[in-house]
Amino acid sequence: MTMAKVFVSTVLNAPAARVWARVRDFNGLPGWHPAIAESRIEGGDPSDRIGCVRDFRLRNGDRLREKLLGLSDYDLFCTYSILDSPMPVSNYVATLRLTPVTDGDRTFIEWTAEFDVAPEREAEMIAQIGGGVFQGGFDALKRQFGG
């Protein structure tokens, strides 16, 4: 196994508070990410409770379970781990973080992940997660907020 890292970022033409209001809900991916078909929080927990687990389905039918590890309305970030996934990765931890850009009242948004993966699958998983999942989400946010 090798430790892989993914970093994707962009700038949105909207204030950080508005973008955070859209992406903050750990159960809200279907509302802004085009690849997510449906999501629910297990056990009826609030979607902002540290430790809650979201069970969601992609439009392609794949199912994932992720656990909320950190959430800050002050620092504008959400950190989570993957519990179950069809992807050949383990020890996956990701963070979605917003930073206000005061010049023009815009938002710098970054999505990072670290995970263990077999060396022969590393390039494929970095491309799928970074290009498909993270950039796909950013492209959708750009369409919603302008970018």
ChimeraX attribute file (.defattr): number of C-alpha atoms within 10 A of each C-alpha:
attribute: neighborCount
match mode: 1-to-1
recipient: residues
	/A:1	13
	/A:2	13
	/A:3	15
	/A:4	18
	/A:5	17
	/A:6	17
	/A:7	17
	/A:8	16
	/A:9	17
	/A:10	15
	/A:11	18
	/A:12	25
	/A:13	18
	/A:14	21
	/A:15	18
	/A:16	21
	/A:17	17
	/A:18	12
	/A:19	21
	/A:20	18
	/A:21	11
	/A:22	15
	/A:23	21
	/A:24	21
	/A:25	15
	/A:26	23
	/A:27	20
	/A:28	17
	/A:29	21
	/A:30	16
	/A:31	14
	/A:32	16
	/A:33	19
	/A:34	16
	/A:35	17
	/A:36	21
	/A:37	17
	/A:38	16
	/A:39	20
	/A:40	18
	/A:41	19
	/A:42	13
	/A:43	9
	/A:44	9
	/A:45	14
	/A:46	15
	/A:47	19
	/A:48	17
	/A:49	13
	/A:50	16
	/A:51	16
	/A:52	21
	/A:53	26
	/A:54	25
	/A:55	18
	/A:56	21
	/A:57	18
	/A:58	16
	/A:59	13
	/A:60	9
	/A:61	10
	/A:62	13
	/A:63	17
	/A:64	17
	/A:65	18
	/A:66	21
	/A:67	20
	/A:68	21
	/A:69	17
	/A:70	15
	/A:71	21
	/A:72	12
	/A:73	11
	/A:74	6
	/A:75	10
	/A:76	20
	/A:77	20
	/A:78	23
	/A:79	20
	/A:80	23
	/A:81	22
	/A:82	20
	/A:83	16
	/A:84	14
	/A:85	13
	/A:86	8
	/A:87	13
	/A:88	12
	/A:89	21
	/A:90	18
	/A:91	13
	/A:92	18
	/A:93	20
	/A:94	21
	/A:95	19
	/A:96	20
	/A:97	21
	/A:98	24
	/A:99	18
	/A:100	19
	/A:101	17
	/A:102	10
	/A:103	7
	/A:104	10
	/A:105	13
	/A:106	20
	/A:107	24
	/A:108	17
	/A:109	22
	/A:110	19
	/A:111	23
	/A:112	18
	/A:113	21
	/A:114	19
	/A:115	22
	/A:116	17
	/A:117	21
	/A:118	15
	/A:119	12
	/A:120	10
	/A:121	13
	/A:122	20
	/A:123	12
	/A:124	11
	/A:125	21
	/A:126	20
	/A:127	14
	/A:128	15
	/A:129	18
	/A:130	21
	/A:131	16
	/A:132	14
	/A:133	17
	/A:134	22
	/A:135	20
	/A:136	17
	/A:137	20
	/A:138	24
	/A:139	17
	/A:140	16
	/A:141	21
	/A:142	16
	/A:143	12
	/A:144	15
	/A:145	14
	/A:146	12
	/A:147	16
